Amino acid sequence: MDKFDQLILNALRANARQSISHISEAVSLSRSAVTERIKKLEQSGVIRGYQVLLSESQKEGVSAYFEIQHERANCADVVHVFHAIPEVITCQGITGEMDLLVYVNAASMKRLHEIREYIDAQVDIVKIKTHVVMSEWINNQA
């Protein structure tokens, strides 16, 4: 991947619906070169797809972050708990007092509560803090 591929990816991150002509002007390549590069990025799996990202107010259900503290030596030893929950979107190891940050998108507040209780009931989980997402202003993740 060279600088032109990176520029094309940056343009697509900013607006995946912009025209090839607009991208080609922005990266100083021909339309055919940009089209070919995008095709190669898609075929190689660098670009895995395109999606619609809704604002939190338009989404169904409820999203939350769980801060998790556990008593195991390694985070990898408790990750299986989160693999068992289909609503888990991400699970990341973090620094500080807590060990993991888990992002969940549940169909309802009731389901979110069930997920929290399930996690809290695990023997290796020492502490759990819940942060419900109220609004989203920036989301650059695709």
Order of alpha helices (4+ residues) and beta strands (2+ residues): alpha-alpha-alpha-beta-alpha-beta-beta-alpha-beta
